[in-house]
Structure formats: C-alpha cells, structure tokens
Amino acid sequence: MEKRGIKIAAQNRKAHHDYFVEDRYESGIQLAGTEVKSIRAGTLNLKDAYCTVKDGELWVHGMHISPYEKGNIFNKDPVRPRRLLMHRREIRKLHALVKQDGYTLVPLSVYFKDARVKLEVGLCKGKKNYDKRDSAARRDASREIDRAMKERNR
C-alpha cells in the first residue's frame, strides 16, 4: 500500500482574511525543474496571487517563486504566469461561476503530494470591511473564552 505524503510548501493566509472561501479545488501546476527545487527550499510567496481562465486554460498570476540559487540559465522569471492542470469540465464550471456570480479564484496553498507539486485553488467571494471586523471580533471572543476556560480548569 502506497502512502500519500503531503507536505505544505506555502499557504496564503491573507486569502482567508480578504475572502469567504466557498469551495476548494486541487490542481497540478506546470513548473520548470529549478522552480520545483526552489519550492522545496521554501522560497515561494502566494500573497498577491490570483487565477484567471483564458482560452479554456487556468492560469495563476502573481505567484512569486524565487530563482533557485544553484540554478543558472535554466532559472525562469519569478512572477511569470503558470498554467494550472485541471480537467476541462472543472475549468469550464469555474469559468462560468467567475463570470456570473462575482466569485474569484484565489490560490490558497501549495503543497507536495508524493513528489508532485499541487496548488489548492479556492472559489472565493470578497469580504466587505464590516465582514472583516466581524470575523476579527469572533476570533477575539473565542480566544477570550479559551483563556477563561483554561484559567478555570487550573
């Protein structure tokens, strides 16, 4: 029996602050060899990344993979658009949702599944400022409750 090893390389924490994540999808990503080595070294930033559908293909823009320090002429542009690998019907479904309902596609995390690099894409709806304040208030309230319970159990 083969064990699926999942090792998270990077997460987009800002996405959970700025968006309501409605659904999650796993996709492969087309990379060069030096980019994979750079991701293994942990030099990846998803902060301002977003996904678009163009000509029936899914692309990720703004994902910064630093050049591999031991690479030479094979290093690629750090912020070049990279193609995501998904089934055509999934891409069509996502494209229809993005066009109609005001959703956006945001990369949530990059991880290794066995030896392959995978990207988790979230179907997200934007948060308004009052939503952000509300979620911050909820988080603070739950933190206070946890502190009180911990104090009480001593």
Phi, psi and chi 1 to 4 in degrees:
 res  aa     phi    psi   chi1   chi2   chi3   chi4
   1 MET       -  129.1 -170.4  168.3  114.5      -
   2 GLU   -89.2  131.3 -167.4  176.2  -53.3      -
   3 LYS   -92.1  132.4 -174.9  175.4  175.8 -113.5
   4 ARG   -86.7  109.6  -68.9 -104.7  177.3 -127.6
   5 GLY   -93.4  122.6      -      -      -      -
   6 ILE  -115.3  121.6  -67.7  178.6      -      -
   7 LYS  -124.6  116.8  178.9 -179.7  170.9 -108.5
   8 ILE   -75.7  128.1  -65.9  176.0      -      -
   9 ALA   -94.5  -39.1      -      -      -      -
  10 ALA  -159.2  150.2      -      -      -      -
  11 GLN  -128.2  151.3  -72.7 -174.6  -42.6      -
  12 ASN  -103.9   88.8 -171.2   -8.1      -      -
  13 ARG   -71.7  -28.8  -68.8 -165.5  174.5   89.6
  14 LYS   -64.6  -29.1 -169.8  176.0  179.5 -144.0
  15 ALA   -62.7  -39.2      -      -      -      -
  16 HIS   -70.2  -24.0  -68.2  -74.4      -      -
  17 HIS   -79.7  -37.1 -178.7  -99.9      -      -
  18 ASP   -94.4  -15.6  -68.3  -19.2      -      -
  19 TYR  -136.9  154.8  -58.8   98.6      -      -
  20 PHE   -88.7  120.9  -67.0  113.3      -      -
  21 VAL   -87.2  110.4  179.9      -      -      -
  22 GLU   -84.2  -41.9  -54.3  -81.4  -36.0      -
  23 ASP  -150.1  156.8 -150.9   -6.0      -      -
  24 ARG  -126.1  142.4  -63.8  164.6 -175.8  -94.8
  25 TYR  -133.6  145.1  -62.9   90.3      -      -
  26 GLU  -100.5  134.5  178.7 -178.1   79.0      -
  27 SER  -137.6  153.8   72.1      -      -      -
  28 GLY   -81.9  170.5      -      -      -      -
  29 ILE  -140.2  136.8 -177.8  166.5      -      -
  30 GLN   -86.8  113.8 -173.7  175.0  -16.9      -
  31 LEU  -129.3  161.6  -63.9  169.4      -      -
  32 ALA   -88.6  161.9      -      -      -      -
  33 GLY   -59.8  -40.8      -      -      -      -
  34 THR   -69.2  -27.5   53.6      -      -      -
  35 GLU   -68.2  -39.3  -70.0  175.9  -39.3      -
  36 VAL   -63.9  -43.2  175.6      -      -      -
  37 LYS   -62.7  -38.5  -70.0  178.7  179.0 -175.6
  38 SER   -66.7  -38.8 -175.0      -      -      -
  39 ILE   -65.1  -40.9  -69.4  172.1      -      -
  40 ARG   -59.1  -33.4  -79.6 -160.8 -167.5  -80.0
  41 ALA   -77.5   -9.5      -      -      -      -
  42 GLY    88.8   20.9      -      -      -      -
  43 THR  -102.1   71.6   58.7      -      -      -
  44 LEU  -138.6  137.6  170.8   68.8      -      -
  45 ASN  -132.6  125.1 -170.9   -9.0      -      -
  46 LEU  -106.8    8.2  -71.2  172.8      -      -
  47 LYS   -55.4  -48.4 -167.6  173.4  177.7 -173.8
  48 ASP  -108.8   23.6  -64.0  -37.7      -      -
  49 ALA   -82.1  149.4      -      -      -      -
  50 TYR  -150.2  163.4   62.6   95.7      -      -
  51 CYS  -116.8  147.2  -62.0      -      -      -
  52 THR  -134.6  158.2   59.1      -      -      -
  53 VAL  -110.0  123.8  178.5      -      -      -
  54 LYS  -138.2  124.9 -176.2  179.3  178.5 -165.1
  55 ASP    54.8   38.9  -60.2  -31.0      -      -
  56 GLY    75.8   10.0      -      -      -      -
  57 GLU  -119.7  147.6  -66.5 -179.9  -23.7      -
  58 LEU   -98.4  128.8 -167.5   59.6      -      -
  59 TRP  -123.9  145.6  -65.2   84.4      -      -
  60 VAL  -110.1  131.4   61.9      -      -      -
  61 HIS  -117.6  149.2  -59.6  -88.8      -      -
  62 GLY    79.0    5.6      -      -      -      -
  63 MET   -82.3  119.3 -175.2  169.3   83.6      -
  64 HIS   -98.2  115.2 -172.4  -79.9      -      -
  65 ILE  -113.0  111.8  -60.0  175.2      -      -
  66 SER   -61.7  147.3  -61.7      -      -      -
  67 PRO   -61.6  142.4  -21.0   30.0      -      -
  68 TYR   -68.7  125.9 -175.3   56.5      -      -
  69 GLU   -67.4  -26.2   64.8  -89.8   -5.6      -
  70 LYS   -92.7   -0.9  -66.4 -175.9 -178.7   75.6
  71 GLY   -80.2  165.0      -      -      -      -
  72 ASN  -127.3 -112.7   45.7   20.1      -      -
  73 ILE   -68.9  -13.6   58.7  168.1      -      -
  74 PHE   -83.7   -7.9  -60.1  109.6      -      -
  75 ASN   -65.9  138.5  -81.1  -25.3      -      -
  76 LYS  -101.3  171.6  -55.9  -78.0 -171.4 -155.2
  77 ASP   -61.0  129.8  178.4   27.0      -      -
  78 PRO   -62.4  -29.4  -15.9   22.5      -      -
  79 VAL  -115.2   22.9  -71.1      -      -      -
  80 ARG   -65.0  150.6   72.1 -176.7  176.4   92.6
  81 PRO   -66.1  138.2  -10.0   17.9      -      -
  82 ARG  -121.7  140.7  -66.9  168.6  179.2   90.5
  83 ARG   -80.7  136.7 -170.5  164.9   68.3  141.4
  84 LEU   -99.0  146.6  -62.0 -179.1      -      -
  85 LEU  -108.6  108.5  -50.4  170.7      -      -
  86 MET  -139.8  166.3  -73.6  177.8   92.2      -
  87 HIS   -67.8  145.8  -70.6  -74.5      -      -
  88 ARG   -58.7  -39.7 -173.5  168.6  -72.0  133.2
  89 ARG   -67.5  -33.9   67.8  175.4  177.9  -83.8
  90 GLU   -66.2  -41.7  -77.4 -176.9  -52.6      -
  91 ILE   -64.2  -42.5  -66.9  173.7      -      -
  92 ARG   -61.8  -42.5  -83.3 -162.2 -148.7  109.4
  93 LYS   -61.9  -46.1 -179.2  177.7  131.7 -174.1
  94 LEU   -63.4  -41.6  -70.1  175.6      -      -
  95 HIS   -62.5  -41.3 -175.2   56.5      -      -
  96 ALA   -63.6  -42.4      -      -      -      -
  97 LEU   -65.3  -42.5  -76.0  168.8      -      -
  98 VAL   -65.7  -40.1  167.3      -      -      -
  99 LYS   -66.5  -40.6  -94.3 -166.8  -16.3 -162.2
 100 GLN   -88.2  -58.6  -70.0  177.2   -6.0      -
 101 ASP   -92.5   10.3  -58.1  -27.1      -      -
 102 GLY    74.2   23.8      -      -      -      -
 103 TYR   -85.4  164.5  -75.1  107.3      -      -
 104 THR  -137.5  155.7 -174.2      -      -      -
 105 LEU  -103.6  121.5  -64.2  171.8      -      -
 106 VAL  -126.2  129.5  178.9      -      -      -
 107 PRO   -67.9  126.6  -10.3   19.3      -      -
 108 LEU   -97.5  -40.3  -61.1  175.3      -      -
 109 SER  -158.0  158.1   65.4      -      -      -
 110 VAL  -120.6  131.8  173.3      -      -      -
 111 TYR  -147.1  163.5   54.7   92.2      -      -
 112 PHE   -98.7  125.5  -73.4   94.8      -      -
 113 LYS  -112.8  106.8 -167.5  170.8 -172.1 -179.8
 114 ASP    58.2 -118.3  -66.6  -25.0      -      -
 115 ALA  -102.3   -3.6      -      -      -      -
 116 ARG   -91.6  144.0  -54.9 -136.3 -173.4  -45.5
 117 VAL   -88.2  126.7  179.1      -      -      -
 118 LYS  -120.5  151.2  -60.1  -73.0 -176.2  177.2
 119 LEU  -122.2  128.1 -176.9   91.2      -      -
 120 GLU   -91.8  118.4 -173.4  178.5   36.0      -
 121 VAL  -103.7  130.7  178.0      -      -      -
 122 GLY  -104.7  135.2      -      -      -      -
 123 LEU   -86.9  109.9 -176.0   66.3      -      -
 124 CYS  -122.5  153.4  -57.3      -      -      -
 125 LYS  -119.4  136.6 -144.1  174.2 -165.0  113.5
 126 GLY   -66.3  143.9      -      -      -      -
 127 LYS   -91.5  143.3  -82.2 -172.6 -175.5  178.0
 128 LYS   -84.8  168.6  -55.4  -81.0 -171.2  -98.6
 129 ASN   -60.9  -38.0  -82.4  -23.6      -      -
 130 TYR   -69.5  -28.9   56.8   83.1      -      -
 131 ASP   -66.5  -40.9  -69.0  -32.4      -      -
 132 LYS   -63.7  -41.9  -67.8  178.7 -170.4  176.3
 133 ARG   -64.7  -39.8  -75.6 -166.7  -65.5  -89.4
 134 ASP   -62.8  -45.4 -177.9   48.0      -      -
 135 SER   -68.2  -33.7   48.4      -      -      -
 136 ALA   -66.3  -40.4      -      -      -      -
 137 ALA   -64.4  -41.8      -      -      -      -
 138 ARG   -62.0  -43.6  -81.5 -161.5 -164.0  129.9
 139 ARG   -62.6  -44.3 -171.4  175.5   54.7 -119.7
 140 ASP   -64.1  -40.0  -66.9  -16.9      -      -
 141 ALA   -64.3  -43.2      -      -      -      -
 142 SER   -66.8  -33.4   69.1      -      -      -
 143 ARG   -65.4  -42.2 -164.8  176.4  -65.6  139.7
 144 GLU   -63.2  -41.7  -72.5  -63.2  -38.7      -
 145 ILE   -62.2  -44.2  -69.7  169.0      -      -
 146 ASP   -61.7  -41.2  -69.9  -17.6      -      -
 147 ARG   -62.5  -44.7  -85.2 -162.9 -161.5  119.0
 148 ALA   -63.1  -41.6      -      -      -      -
 149 MET   -65.5  -39.8  -69.8  -61.3  -70.8      -
 150 LYS   -65.6  -41.2 -170.1  174.8  175.8 -176.3
 151 GLU   -64.5  -39.3 -156.2   54.3   43.0      -
 152 ARG   -70.3  -33.3 -171.7  165.5 -178.8 -114.8
 153 ASN   -81.3   -3.1  -70.6  -22.2      -      -
 154 ARG   -75.1      -  -78.9 -171.9  180.0 -175.9
